[in-house]
Amino acid sequence: MKKILCIVPHRPARSPGQRFRIEQYLPFLKNNGYDIKYSFIVSEKDDKIFYSKGNYGYKLWIILKSFFKRFRDVFIAFKYDIVFIYREANFLGTTFFERLFKLSGARIIFDFDDAIWINDVSDGNQDLKWLKRPSKTADIIQLSDLVFAGNNYLAAYAKKFNQNTKVVPTTIDTAYHNEIIKDYEKKPFCIGWT
């Protein structure tokens, strides 16, 4: 049985990227013999504060808790065949945890679906953008055994640092969406993006 440790920022069903890049595949993987641990660092309660303006003391507490959670993950990573990292292991501008995961002996798969090497900070955290280092994306790509990029543009960036990069487009669960389409004549129909 293959064991995968999924390192993600948000709780299940919170982030569209996580839902479409990872979560929708978890039942299939589990049903096919994979043992998966899903480790996130921002709880529902913390989420409301983390993305709001101010609240710096509580945000510091969230970051401290995230360090404890990631240290816990590092201490168990050696039990896993794969450490799958979606975007980053921690919100700060360090690759400290990614480097520790690499030392675990597990193969590192890094997945990203946005141009995360460009500085983009939520409105609530503009004053703290100096704590981020988007260029760490290149460092994470370099230390990974395999990189999944959401499209050709992202893959071209990743291949500058790691040739073992594969384009894995973001997909949707067509069975779920086909059920919605069947009812489109009964309800207003909206096409959008999450």
N, C-alpha and C positions, 0 to 999 in steps of 0.2 A: 504494500500500500504506500503510495506516494503521500508525503506530508507537505502541506503548503502553509506558510505563515504569511497572511495578507496584511501589509502595513498600509493603513489608509488614514486620512485626517478625520473623517466624519463618521458618525454612526450610520447604520444601515438605513436606506431610503431617504437620506438627507441630501446627498449630492447627486445631481444628474450624471456627472462624469463617472462616479463610482457605480451608480445603478446600471449604466449602460456598458461600462468597461469591465466590471467585475461581478456585481451582485446578481445579474441575471443569469450568469453561468454557474454560480455556486451549487444550485440543486443538481444540475447535470454532472458536475465534477464529483459531488458527494455520492450520487447514484452510480458513478463509475469507479468507485474505489479510492477516491482522494479524501484524505483527512485534512480538513481546512480549519485553521484558526483565523478569525477575522478580528484584527486589533485596531481600534480607532482611538483618537485622543480627545475629541471634543464631544462631550455629552450634550443631551438636549438642553439641560439647564445652563451649562456653560456657553452653549452656542448663542443664546440670546444676549449674553453680556459680551462675548468675545467679538462680535461684529457690531456692537454699538459704540457710540462715541464716549470717550472718557473711561471711567471705571478701571483706571490703571492698576490699582491694587489688586482687584479681582482678576484682571488679565494676567498679572504676574503670577498669581496663584494658579491659574489655568496652565500657564507655561511650566511652572514647577511640577504640577501634577503630570503634565505630558512627559517631562523628563523621567519621572518615576515609572510611568507606563512603558516608555521605550526602553529603559534599563531592564525592566522585567522581560520585555520581548527579546532583548539581546541575550539575556541569560538562558532563554529557552530555544534560541534560534538554532543551536547546534543539533537539536532533535528533529529539525526539518530538512527536507531535501531542497526546498525552494523557499526563498524569501521574495515575495512579490511586493514591490513598492509602487504604490500609485502616487505619482507626483513628487512626494518627499516624505521623509520619516518625521520631520519636525518643521514647524513654521519658521523657525529662526534661520538665519543665513549660514548655518553650519552643516557640514556633512558628517558630523561626528558619529551619529547613529548608523548611517549608511556604511561608514568605514568599519564600525564594529560588527555589523551584520556580515560584511565581507569576510571578516576574520573567523566567523562561526563555521565556515566550511560549507555552508549551504550555497547553492547557486542563486545568484541575484538576478531577478527579472525586474526591469524598470519599465513602467508604463506611463505614458503621458499623452494627453489629447488636446493640449493648448500650447501656445507659444509661451511657456512659463519662464523662459529665460529673459523675458521682457518684464520690467518692473510694473506690476499691477497690484495695487493694494486696495482693500475695501474702503469705502467712504468712512467707516467708523474707526479705521486704523491709519489714516493718513499721517498722523503725528508720529507713528511708530515705524514708518517705512524704512528708516535707517537700520532697523533690526533685521531686515530681509536682505538676502543677497541672491537675486535671481540667477546670477551667473553660476551658482552652485549646480544648476542643472547639468552643465557640461561635466562637472566633477562626478556627479552621480552616474551619468551616462558612461564615463570612462571606467568606473569601477564595476559596472554591471557586466554580467555574463551574456545577457541578451536584453535588447531594448525593443519594446513595442511602441510604435509611433502611430498616432491616429490617422495620419495622411502623409502624402508625399512631401509636402513642405516641411513638416515636423521631422520626417525621416531624413531629409537632406541635411537638416541641422545636426541630428544625432549622428549621422555617418561621419561627420567631421571628427568625432571623438570615439566612435565605436562602430566598426564595420558590421558587427553582428546585430544589425538593426532590421527589423521587419515592420512593414506597414500592416497594421491591424485596424481596419476602419471601425469606427463606432457603429454598432448595429442596434436594432430594436427587436423586440419580441413580436414577430409578425402575427403569431396566433392571437396575442392580446389585442393588437391593433385591428386585425380583421374583424373581431367581434364588435368593435366600435364602429367600423365602417358599415357593417350590416344595418346598423340603426340610423344611418345618416339622414335618411329621408324623413325620419320621425322627429329629429331634433336639429337645431342649428348646427352647422358643421364649421369647425374652425381648424385651419392649418397653422401650426406654430412651431416654435422651437423652445426647448426647455432651457 
